[in-house]
Each structure stands twice: as structure tokens, then as C-alpha cells.
Amino acid sequence: MAQNPIASQLFVGLISGTSADGIDAALVRFAGEGHAHCELVHGRTYPWPESLRARLIALGQGAAIDSIDEIGTLDVRIGEHFADAASRLLVEAGIAPAQVRAIGSHGQTVRHRPSGAAFDGAHPFTMQLGDAHVIAERTGIATVADFRRRDVAAGGHGAPLLPALHNALLHSPHEDRAVLNLGGIANFTLLPRQGVVRGFDTGPANALMDAWCVRHTGQAYDAGGAFAAQGQCDPALLQRLLDEPWFALPPPKSTGREVFHLDWVQVRLAGGESPPDVQATLLELSAASIAAALLAHQPHTRRVLVCGGGAHNPRLLQRIAAHLPGITVESTATHGLDPDFVEAMGFAWLARQTLAGLPGNLPSVSGARGPRVLGVIHPAA
């Protein structure tokens, strides 16, 4: 039976990022060849149950796995929540599952060891949970998942995966640009007017600030940077944080909560620091490390386009801009892309690439040996 040409334009993208603050779901319409048209039809974030979120964060920070049974159970539970998010999104948008060509599901990262695990010092891997069989079965929609592991198997970092889409939608022939994703971890896509697209993680964006905020205020995140605004940056503490060797590594590189977590902060405290001062210092750490990475790798950037949850923290954006004089720092919304759903849209795009048999990675970004078709296709029920 021939595929309805209108149905083939609609994809759903799903992701829960390093902050694990919820499942971002995006219904995306593609039209034309390549990336001629990419429209967010509807986007929503569906929060995790608090107990499950706490466990996901703990695992991301390196907490021990209780058993293989726990991993198997979590894989299914996460898949169920992802399936429910996709179904709720479609109901809200008034779209029937039969109209959707496929779901692209990132899942939830619980381990990311692209340079090899401490377990044996070798055998790089990355692990995202969220059983795509469950998603396909519950939604009745073909689901593409497990996007990162093929790139890692090809010698890459499996991240970042969205620079190809950023290049297609946000490149300018008139100026050097950078796309800055401020999730739990910050990452750049570097878009020169001419030349090779590059991308890499820069270190913490919101993950440390969120965790410190939860510990000291009970709030999941520092809304508008208000908690940080109550304190002052501690220069000595900031320097101890910036002395982390990971910052000096050359791209390609990626990271997560396995490096940047509250225990990492705790061992660098002198003792006696006020919680607001630490929050202000963590914000400055994000801003300073982001700016330093950009100036080191694309110093002639004229415009930084920001997406992710951190795009709503004006204090963080102000501090980034202060470190980048002469460079415009603005939301991707200025260019027609909702900053909250750029990543979810990206996984819809990756699913489309996979179904078309086209590569999803950029070797110049991830360090893989070459372009690879990413992900595994789970047919509709």
C-alpha cells in the first residue's frame, strides 16, 4: 500500500536530556527535498514522576546499578513514558497516529563513556534507555531509536548529533555563526561562512546549577537566575572548577553528569561558602567555559544562536555575552526555531534520515571514521 504523501511529512521527535527535567516532544512537518522546510507543528514537555527522575539523575552521575533486573525494568518504564508523551502530543495536536511517518526517540542517557569505561580502560560505549519496542507497540507508529551507538562504534563520540540540522537551518553565507545548546551540558555547533562544520560539548550548562538549586532551595531549577543573583561569584572557587583537566581536552569531545556532578563540586569547596555564592559561581563557570571554548575554536564568530532550557535564564545569557564582546547572543526564536524544541526536532530529523538510508552524523563533529546511517528501526505494530 502506497504511503500517503501528506503522512510522510510528519514525524515526532522525543528526548530527555542530561537535566532529566522532562520528555521534550515535538511534532515536525518536513516538506520538499532535503531540509527545504522544517516546521514545528506542536511541542510540549512532559515531566517525569519525581521518584523516577531522581533515579535517572543518580544513574547519570555514576550511581551503581542495583541489578540487571533494574536496568531491564527502567528500560521498559522509560519506554512507556516516552510512548505516552508521543500519544499525548498527537492528541493535543489533533493528529491521528496513522498520519505520522515515524517517531525518532533519543531515550534517556544513563552512561556515556565514548573514551572507554573506567571498568577496563577500553571498550567505549554509550547507553540510552527507553525501549523502542514498547514505544512502537503502544503508539502503533514506527520508531527509530539508538542513534548514538553506531557513531561510537565507528570511533566517534556519538555526540553532538544535531550539527547537520543546525547547518541546514541556521547557516549564513554572510557571517560565522555558532549554535549553543544550553541543556544540562552545553554544546556548540560551529557554522563558519565557509568551511567545515564542527561541534563539541563545552562542559556544564544547567546540570550543576539545577542540582545545587534542588539541594538548597528544593526547586528543580533556578528560574531566571534569581538564586544566583542573590550571591557573588567566588573567584578562587571558580578557578578551582576551571582547573578541571576535561576543559583542556581538544575536540571532538563530549561529557555528561558522569564528570560534572555535585560531588565534583563538593570536593572543590573550601568550606563555609554560602549557597547563593556557589550558585553564582556555577553560573559563571558555565558562562566562562562556554565563551572560552568558542574563542578558542571559532574566534571570528559574529552571532551565537541559543537553544535549550538555558535560553530562558537571562542572567546566564548576560554573563555569556559579557565574555563575548562584539558577538550577538540571541535565541534561536529570532530565527524561527523554538529554543525549547530544537533538540526534539533534531531527533525527528534523524529518524527521517534513517528511514531514507542517509547518514545522520558528521565525522568532523563526532570524530567517527566516516558518515553513518544511525539508529535502529522498530516497525509499527
Secondary structure, DSSP 8 states (H G I E B T S, - for coil): ----TTGGGEEEEEEE-TT---EEEEEEEEESSTTSEEEEEEEEEE---HHHHHHHHHHHTT-----HHHHHHHHHHHHHHHHHHHHHHHHHHT--GGG--EEEEEEEEEEEETT--TTTS---EEEEE--HHHHHHHH-S-EEE--SHHHHHTTS------HHHHHHHH--SSS-EEEEEESSEEEEEEE-SSS--EEEEEEESSHHHHHHHHHHHS-SS-GGGHHHHTS---HHHHHHHHT-GGGG--SS----TTTSSHHHHHTT--S---HHHHHHHHHHHHHHHHHHHHHHH-TT--EEEEESGGGG-HHHHHHHHHHSTT-EEEEGGGGT--TTTHHHHHHHHHHHHHHTT-----HHHH--SS-----EEE---
